[in-house]
Amino acid sequence: MEIRQVSRSVVAIAIGLGLAGVLALSGRADDGNVAVTIKDHKFDPELIEIPSGAQVKLLVTNADETPEEFESQALGIEKVIPGGQKAEIKIGPLSAGTYEFVGEFHEDSAKGKIVAK
């Protein structure tokens, strides 16, 4: 009986770790912070999922040498981030929906979406 309990615990832990990895890859904000990188004039991740009704903080790192402006008309945000620098951008609480953002200096390649669920 003890071996079954241990096996169930191991399986539960493995599933939990697997889910945590999937959430991290999708840009989901379960702790209120989301790491976003600007590299080669693109956002990574391009899709960020947040809980509706919650306030989150985007921790944006501009890994490019040139500045980029994080802009979202839907959210009323404009923030210039110099090359090689970091910025914190608070968003929310948001109603359920999709909110687009761009890197205004490279709109052709720097695009992303925040989805509040």
C-alpha positions as a Markdown table, in Angstrom:
| # | Residue | x | y | z |
|---|---|---|---|---|
| 1 | Met | 0.0 | 0.0 | 0.0 |
| 2 | Glu | 2.9 | 2.4 | 0.8 |
| 3 | Ile | 4.4 | 1.9 | -2.6 |
| 4 | Arg | 1.2 | 2.9 | -4.4 |
| 5 | Gln | 1.1 | 6.1 | -2.3 |
| 6 | Val | 4.7 | 6.9 | -3.2 |
| 7 | Ser | 4.0 | 6.2 | -6.9 |
| 8 | Arg | 1.0 | 8.5 | -6.9 |
| 9 | Ser | 3.0 | 11.2 | -5.3 |
| 10 | Val | 5.8 | 10.9 | -7.9 |
| 11 | Val | 3.2 | 11.0 | -10.7 |
| 12 | Ala | 1.5 | 14.0 | -9.2 |
| 13 | Ile | 4.9 | 15.8 | -8.9 |
| 14 | Ala | 5.9 | 14.9 | -12.5 |
| 15 | Ile | 2.5 | 16.2 | -13.8 |
| 16 | Gly | 2.9 | 19.4 | -11.8 |
| 17 | Leu | 6.4 | 20.1 | -13.1 |
| 18 | Gly | 5.3 | 19.4 | -16.7 |
| 19 | Leu | 2.4 | 21.8 | -16.4 |
| 20 | Ala | 4.7 | 24.5 | -14.9 |
| 21 | Gly | 7.0 | 24.1 | -17.9 |
| 22 | Val | 4.1 | 24.5 | -20.4 |
| 23 | Leu | 2.9 | 27.6 | -18.6 |
| 24 | Ala | 6.3 | 29.1 | -18.6 |
| 25 | Leu | 6.7 | 28.5 | -22.4 |
| 26 | Ser | 3.4 | 30.2 | -23.2 |
| 27 | Gly | 4.1 | 33.4 | -21.4 |
| 28 | Arg | 1.5 | 32.9 | -18.8 |
| 29 | Ala | 1.4 | 35.1 | -15.7 |
| 30 | Asp | 0.5 | 33.0 | -12.7 |
| 31 | Asp | 2.6 | 34.9 | -10.2 |
| 32 | Gly | 1.8 | 38.4 | -11.4 |
| 33 | Asn | 5.1 | 38.8 | -13.4 |
| 34 | Val | 5.8 | 38.0 | -17.0 |
| 35 | Ala | 9.3 | 38.1 | -18.5 |
| 36 | Val | 9.4 | 39.5 | -22.0 |
| 37 | Thr | 12.5 | 39.8 | -24.2 |
| 38 | Ile | 13.0 | 42.0 | -27.2 |
| 39 | Lys | 15.6 | 40.4 | -29.5 |
| 40 | Asp | 16.2 | 40.9 | -33.2 |
| 41 | His | 13.2 | 43.4 | -33.1 |
| 42 | Lys | 10.8 | 40.7 | -32.0 |
| 43 | Phe | 9.0 | 40.0 | -28.7 |
| 44 | Asp | 9.5 | 36.7 | -26.9 |
| 45 | Pro | 6.9 | 35.5 | -26.0 |
| 46 | Glu | 4.6 | 37.0 | -28.6 |
| 47 | Leu | 1.5 | 35.7 | -26.8 |
| 48 | Ile | 1.1 | 36.5 | -23.1 |
| 49 | Glu | -1.8 | 34.9 | -21.1 |
| 50 | Ile | -3.0 | 36.6 | -17.9 |
| 51 | Pro | -6.0 | 36.1 | -15.7 |
| 52 | Ser | -8.8 | 38.6 | -16.3 |
| 53 | Gly | -9.3 | 40.9 | -13.4 |
| 54 | Ala | -5.7 | 40.6 | -12.3 |
| 55 | Gln | -2.9 | 43.2 | -12.3 |
| 56 | Val | 0.4 | 41.9 | -13.7 |
| 57 | Lys | 3.9 | 43.3 | -14.3 |
| 58 | Leu | 5.7 | 42.8 | -17.6 |
| 59 | Leu | 9.4 | 42.6 | -17.0 |
| 60 | Val | 10.7 | 43.6 | -20.4 |
| 61 | Thr | 14.4 | 43.2 | -21.4 |
| 62 | Asn | 15.6 | 44.9 | -24.5 |
| 63 | Ala | 18.4 | 42.5 | -25.7 |
| 64 | Asp | 18.9 | 44.6 | -28.9 |
| 65 | Glu | 21.4 | 47.4 | -29.1 |
| 66 | Thr | 18.8 | 49.9 | -30.3 |
| 67 | Pro | 15.9 | 51.4 | -28.3 |
| 68 | Glu | 12.4 | 50.0 | -28.8 |
| 69 | Glu | 9.0 | 51.5 | -27.7 |
| 70 | Phe | 6.6 | 49.1 | -26.2 |
| 71 | Glu | 3.2 | 50.5 | -27.4 |
| 72 | Ser | -0.3 | 49.3 | -26.9 |
| 73 | Gln | -3.1 | 51.6 | -28.0 |
| 74 | Ala | -5.7 | 49.2 | -26.5 |
| 75 | Leu | -4.0 | 49.5 | -23.1 |
| 76 | Gly | -2.9 | 53.2 | -23.4 |
| 77 | Ile | 0.8 | 52.3 | -22.9 |
| 78 | Glu | 3.9 | 53.9 | -24.5 |
| 79 | Lys | 7.3 | 53.0 | -23.0 |
| 80 | Val | 10.7 | 53.5 | -24.6 |
| 81 | Ile | 13.2 | 50.9 | -23.5 |
| 82 | Pro | 16.8 | 51.8 | -24.4 |
| 83 | Gly | 19.0 | 49.1 | -26.0 |
| 84 | Gly | 20.4 | 46.7 | -23.4 |
| 85 | Gln | 18.1 | 48.0 | -20.7 |
| 86 | Lys | 15.1 | 46.6 | -18.7 |
| 87 | Ala | 11.7 | 48.1 | -17.9 |
| 88 | Glu | 8.7 | 47.2 | -15.8 |
| 89 | Ile | 5.3 | 47.8 | -17.3 |
| 90 | Lys | 2.2 | 47.3 | -15.0 |
| 91 | Ile | -1.0 | 46.3 | -16.8 |
| 92 | Gly | -4.5 | 45.5 | -15.6 |
| 93 | Pro | -6.7 | 44.6 | -14.2 |
| 94 | Leu | -8.1 | 43.7 | -17.6 |
| 95 | Ser | -11.5 | 42.4 | -18.7 |
| 96 | Ala | -11.4 | 39.2 | -20.7 |
| 97 | Gly | -10.2 | 39.8 | -24.2 |
| 98 | Thr | -7.2 | 40.2 | -26.5 |
| 99 | Tyr | -5.0 | 43.3 | -26.3 |
| 100 | Glu | -2.4 | 43.9 | -29.1 |
| 101 | Phe | 1.0 | 45.5 | -28.6 |
| 102 | Val | 3.9 | 46.5 | -30.9 |
| 103 | Gly | 7.4 | 47.7 | -30.8 |
| 104 | Glu | 6.7 | 51.0 | -32.5 |
| 105 | Phe | 10.2 | 51.4 | -33.9 |
| 106 | His | 9.9 | 48.1 | -35.7 |
| 107 | Glu | 6.2 | 47.5 | -36.1 |
| 108 | Asp | 6.7 | 45.1 | -39.1 |
| 109 | Ser | 8.4 | 42.5 | -36.9 |
| 110 | Ala | 7.8 | 43.4 | -33.2 |
| 111 | Lys | 4.2 | 42.3 | -32.5 |
| 112 | Gly | 2.4 | 40.6 | -29.7 |
| 113 | Lys | -0.8 | 40.0 | -27.9 |
| 114 | Ile | -2.0 | 39.8 | -24.3 |
| 115 | Val | -4.9 | 37.5 | -23.7 |
| 116 | Ala | -6.9 | 38.0 | -20.5 |
| 117 | Lys | -9.0 | 34.9 | -19.6 |
